[in-house]
Amino acid sequence: MQQRTIRVWSGIHKWTSLICTAFILMLCITGLPLIFHDEIDEALDTQQWQPANPDGELLPLDRILSIALENQPGGTPLFMSFDKDRPVVNVTTGPAPDAAAGDMHFASYDRTSGETVPAHENGVMDFILQLHTDMFLGLPGMLFLGAMGILLFLAIVSGVVLYAPFMRKLDFGTVRKSKTRRIKWLDYHNLLGVITIAWLAVVTLTGVVNTLSTPILDTWRDQSLADLAQGYDDQSVPEPGEMASLDSAVNEAVKAAPDRTLQFVAFPGGMWSTDFHYAVFLHGNTSLTQHLITPALINARTGEFAAMREMPWYVKTLALSGPLHFGDYGGLPLKILWAVLDVLTIVVLGSGLYLWASRRRPVTSEVRASQEANSPSVTATP
C-alpha cells in the first residue's frame, strides 16, 4: 500500500474515531446492563405476583380493554401485548392514536380477574434504556446516534485496512511490553480491536438499523399498507366505542395463521397499523422465527379479515436487529459473551483516546529515536 493511501486511511480512522468515541463509549457503558435486562428486571422484582384465579377462566380481551379504558378516562387504546409466562395483558393508552411516547400510559392486568398487576420498579433501567436509545431527545437523538454508528463503522473499516501495513514487521498478537507505555497500549489497542472487530461491526450495524425504526415503520405504512387504506378516505380513525370486538379480530387473525402465536395488537391510527385496521401481530415458534412477526389486518369497524402481509425485508431487518444487538438469541451464555466483548470494546475505545492524547505530549529526541527504530511507520489509532 502506498504511503499516500495509508495517510488517507489513517486520517479517516483518526477523525471518525475522534468524533464518535465519546458517544460510543456512552453506548457501550449503558449497553452493558441492558444486555442483562431480563435478569436485572427479575432481580429487582421483589413482589412475587400470582394470578388471582390460577385455574380460572381467562377474561375476554374486550373485557380487559374495557377495564383499561375505565382506568384511563378519555384515553385511546394504542397497543395490547401479552406476557409469555404469566396470564397478564399489557395495555398502552394515550390521549390520541398518534400520541408521543412520553404521553403514553402503560398498565398490566391479571387476565384471570381483571385486577391491575403491580408494575416493575425499573426506574434505573428505564433511564439507562432511554439514554442508550435516544439520549432523551426523541427521534433527533436516535438519528444522531445512528450517525455516530456510521462513523464508528467507517473507523472499523479503516482500522482493518491499516492493520496489515501496521503489522508487517510484527507477529500477530505481539505486545511489546518492554517498550514505552504508549507503544504497549498501541499493541493492546490493535490486538483487542482485531478480537472484537466482527462483533463490534454486527452490533454497530444493528444499532444503526434500530435508530431508523421510525422512518422504517413510516415507510412500511406508506408503501406496503397504503392500498389497504383505499376506500376509507371519508372516514376518521374509529373511536373505541365504534370498534368491532377485539376478541373476534384476534380470532380472525389466528385462523389465518394457525401455525403462529399471538404477540401483540396495534390499534387503528398508531404507527404499527393503518388508521382503519386492527393490526394483529403473530410470530413464529422457533428461536429465530419468534422475532419475525407477520401482521393480520382486520377491519376495525366491521371485524372482517382484510389481509395478511409479510413484512418487507427492511422491517424484518429491524425486527431481527433488536435482539441481535443485545444478544437475546442464545440465552445467558450468549449474553455473557456479549458482555465480555462489550468490556473489551470499552478498553479499545479508552486506549484509542489515550493514544491520541499522548501524541500531543512533548517527546524527547531519545524517545522519538527509539520509537522510530522499533515501531512500524503506520499506526491505526485515532
N, C-alpha and C positions, 0 to 999 in steps of 0.2 A: 504494500500500500504506500502510495506517495506521501511525502511529508505534508503537502498542501491538503490532501484529502484527510489525513489524520487530524490536522489542525481544525478543519471544518467540523468533523465529527466530535472532536474534543470540545469545541465551542458549543455545539448543540447539547452535548451531555452536561456541560457546566451550567449553562443558563436554564435549561429546562429543569435541572435538579434544584438549582437555587430558588427558582420561582415557586416550585411546588412543594419543596421538602417540609416546610413548617406545617402546611395543611395535611400532607400525607402522614406526618408524624402524629398529628391530632387524630386522624382516621385510624391509624394503627393502634394507638393507645385506647381510644374509645371502642374500637372493634374487638379488642381482646375480651372484655367482659361480655360483649354481645354474642361471641361465639358460644358461650355457655349460658345464654339467656334462659333456656328451659330449666337447667339445673339451678340457676340462681332464683328464678321465679318460684320453683318448688321449695327451695330452702327458706325463702322469705315468707312463704305462705304458711304461717303457723296455725291457721284455722283449719282444722280437719273437717271440711264441709261434707255432709252427707245429704242425699236427697230426702225429702220429707216422706215419700212413699216409695221406697226402693223397689218394691214388687208391684207397684201400682201401674195403672194405665197411663200412657203419655197423653198430655193435653194436646188438642189440635193446635197447629201453628197459628190459625186465626185467633184462637183464644189468647195465646201468648202475645201476639201482636196487639190485640185489644188492650191487654193489661199494660203493655209498654207505652201505648199512646195515652192511656188514662194517667199514667205516672208522669207524662210529659205533655200536658195540655197544649194544644196548638202545634205540636210537633209533627213533622213529616217523616215517615219511615224511609230510611236510606239503605240499610243493609241488615240482613239476618244471617248469622253464622251459627255453627254447631260445634260444641266440644267433641273431641274424638272419644274420650274415655269417661265422660260424665253426661247424664241426661240434662244438659244445660244448653239453653238457647241464648245467644247474644244478639241484642237488638241495638242498632245505631240509629238515632234520630237526629233531626236538625230543624232549624227554622224554615228551610226551603230545600227543594230537591238538590240544588247545586250549592249547598252550604259548604263553607270552608272548613277545613279540618279542625280549626280551633273553636268552631261553633257547634261541633257535633257532640252528642251525648251518647255515651256507651253504657249499657246496663245488661246484666245477665240474669236469667230467670230459670228457676227449677221447673223442668217440664213435667214433673210429677205432681206439682202443686200450684205453680204459677207464682210462687214466692220469689222475692229478689234474692239472688245469690251474692254473698259478700264479695266485694271487689278485691283483687290482689293489691297489696300495698307495695307498689313498684315505682315510687316516686323517683328514686335514683336511676333505675334502669330506664324509665321513660325519658328522663332528662338526657341520659347518655345516648339513647337512640335518636332523639331529636337533634342533638348536637352532631351526631355522626351522619344523619340523613341530610339535613339542610342548614345546620347552624342557626336554627330558629328564624330563618329568612324565607321560608317557603320555597316556591319554585325558583326564584333567582338564586337562592342558596344552593339548591340542588344542581342547577345548571353550572354554577361557579365551581362546585366540587367536581362535576363532570369534566370541566375544562382542565382542572388540576390533574385529574386522572389521565387525560390525553397527554399532558405534558410529562407525567410520570412514565407513560408507555414509551414516549419518544426517548426519555432518559434511559429506559431499559434497552431499547433497540440500539441506541448509540453506545451504551456500555458494552453490549455484546460485540459490536463492530470493533471497538477499541481493545477488547480483551486479547485478541490474537496477537497484535503487534506488541502489546504490553508484556505478554508472557513469552515472547520469542526467545528470551535469554534465560528463562527460569522454568523449572519443572512445575507441573500442575500442582497447586496446593502449597507451594512454598511460602513460608512465613519467615522472613529474615529477622529473627528476634535479636540478633547481635548488632543490628544496625540502629539508626536513630529511632526515636519513638514514632516520628511521622512515617517513616518507611515501614515500620512494623504495622502500624494501623492502616497504611495503604494496602499492605498484603492481606490483612484481615478483611478490609472493605471489599476487595476484589474476590477473595475466596468465598465469603458469605454471600456476596452478590450473585456469584455463579450458582451456589447451592439453592438460593431462593428464587432464581430468575423465572423458572417455569410457573411456580406457584404465584409469584407476585404478578406476572403477566395475566394469569387467569383471574385473580382477584381484582386487578385493576380494570380489566375489560368488563367483567360482570358488574363492577361498581359503576362504571360509566353507563352501562345499559340501565341500571337501576335509577340513575339520576334522570333518565329520559322517560320515566314511567308516564308522566302526564302527557307529553306530546305523543307518545306511542299509543296510549289509550284514546286520545282525541282522534288520532289518525284512524284507528280501528273503527271508532264510532262513525266518523265522517265518510269512510270509504266502504268498509265491509258491511256495515249495518244500514247504510244510507237508504237502500232500496226498501227496507222494512218500514221506514217512516213515511213512505209514499201513501197517499190516501188519508193522512191524518192532518193535512195542512190547516184545516179549520178547527182543530181540536187542541185543547190545552192539556197539560200534564194532569192526569186524573188525581183528584183528592182521595184520601184514604177511604172515605165513605162511598166513592164511586168505583173502587177496585173490586174485581172479582175475587172469589175465595182463594186465599193463598195456598191452602191445602190442595185444592183442585189443580192449581197451577203447578205445584210441585209434583203431583201425581202424573200430570200430563208429561212433564219433563222426564220423570223416571221411566215411564212407559216407552218413551222414545229412545232411551239409552239404558236398558236394564242391566247392562254389564258395568255400569259406572255407579259411583257413590256420590250422594248429595254433599256439596261442600258449603255453598252459601247462596243467598238470594240477593240480587240487586234490584231495588225498586225503581219505578219509572222516574226519569229525569236526572239520575245520577250519572257519573262518568262511566260506570260499568254496564249501563243499559241504554236503551233509547228513551225517548220521552213518553212512549206509549206501551212499553212492554215490561213485564217481569223478565229478568234475566236469571234463570235458574242454572247455576254452575255445578257441573258434575266432574269428578276426577276419576282417574284410573285406580286400580287396586294393587299395582306393583310399586316398588321403591322409586322407580323412575316416573311412571305414568301418573302417580299421585300428585305430581307437580304440574301435570299437563291438564288443563281444565277446558271443558267444552260447554258453551252456554246454549241452553234451550230457551228460545224467546217465546213467551206466552202473552197473548193479548191481555193487557191489564184490565180492560173493561169487560171483556166477554169470557176470559179464561180459556180461549181457544188456542191450540198449538199453532204457532206461526212459522217457526223454522228452528233448525239446529245447525249452527255454523261452527265448523272447525276454526280454531284460532289461526290467523295467518302467522307466518314464520316469525315475524318480528314480535308478536305478542307471546308466542311460545318461548322465544328467546328471553323475553322479560320474565316469564313465569319460571324458567329454569335458572335464571341468573341469581335471583334472591337466595334460594337455598344453597347454591354452589358458592356464592360469595361468603357465606358464613359457615360452610362445611356441614350442612344439615343432611347430607346424603348417607353417611356411613356410621351414624351413632357416635358414641363417646370417643372411640379410638380415632376417628377422623377429626373430631373437634380438637382432641389433644394435639394431633399433628398440625392442624391449622394454627393452634396457639403457639406451638414451638416455632413454626415458620414466621409467624407474626412477630415474635420476640426477636428472632434473627434479623428480620427486616428493620425493626427499630434500631438495632445495632448498626446495620448498614447505613441507615439514614443519619444516625448520630455521628458515625465515623466520617461520613461524607462532609458533614458540616465542620467537624474538627479539622479535616484535611484542607478544606477551603480556607478556614480561618488561619490555620498555621502557615499557609503560603504567604500571608501578609506580614508575618513577623520578620524582623531583620535576621539574615542568615550570615554567619561569618564565612570568610573565604575558605577556611579549612573545612567546615561542614559542607559547604557547597561543592568543593572539590571532591569530598568523599562521596556525596550523593551522585554526582555526575559520573564518577568512576564505577559505582556499584549499582545504579538504578537504570532501568530501561528509559529510553528517551521520551516515551509517551505514558501518560497516566490517564486512568479512566475515572477520575474523581471530579467532583464539582468544583 
